Amino acid sequence: MALFDRLKDQAKSLQQQAQGGRGTTGGHGSQTGSRPGSHGGSSGSRAQLVGLLKNQLGSIKTELKSGAYRDASMAMCALVAAADGQVDASEMQQMEQMILSNEVLQNFPPEQLRQRFHKHVDQLTRNFPQGKAEAMQDIAKAAKKPTEARAVIQTGIVIAGADGHFSQAEQMVLREACAALGLNPAEFQL
């Protein structure tokens, strides 16, 4: 519980920085993710933390308009959806709804998002290791811009935590995505 409270405080602090000084250029402590749902915590607190991360991403929305961010985010969402090795139709529909209602992802036409998300999910369900390798390639394209790289991980955390459950498999793909982006998973408490 103490870890969760610390993460919540970090997210609030980062949100305040984003609103005031916009500390998004990299460096230590510039952007932090969290592990929604880890080590206890009420679902209300988890939802509050996911909301704080959404707000933080929203504060840098104008910086997140590149094709690299779009493609990396859709690959990240597909990996989160397929982290347990399967994606059923209702899970696909839920995930698509979360993607299309995400404030930052509204920078892009919905059909582009759907197309890229479904492409990755299809690849992951057909051949998970190969699909995962291709998704990681798309994720790695965002590594050139630190703000976008961190936003990809934060988007993954927001999507993973939206249902109130943050599984070990989801945490693992997020850690692997950090490696592909050259980021330290500890920065995001993963």
Salt bridges, closest charged atoms under 4 A:
GLU63 OE2 - ARG22 NH2 1.94
ASP71 OD1 - ARG70 NE 2.83
ASP71 OD1 - ARG116 NE 2.62
GLU96 OE2 - ARG114 NE 2.74
GLU96 OE1 - HIS118 NE2 2.60
GLU111 OE1 - ARG114 NH1 3.32
ASP138 OD2 - LYS119 NZ 3.84
ASP138 OD2 - HIS120 NE2 2.88
ASP138 OD1 - LYS141 NZ 3.20
GLU148 OE2 - LYS145 NZ 3.91
GLU176 OE1 - LYS132 NZ 2.49
GLU187 OE2 - ARG150 NE 2.55
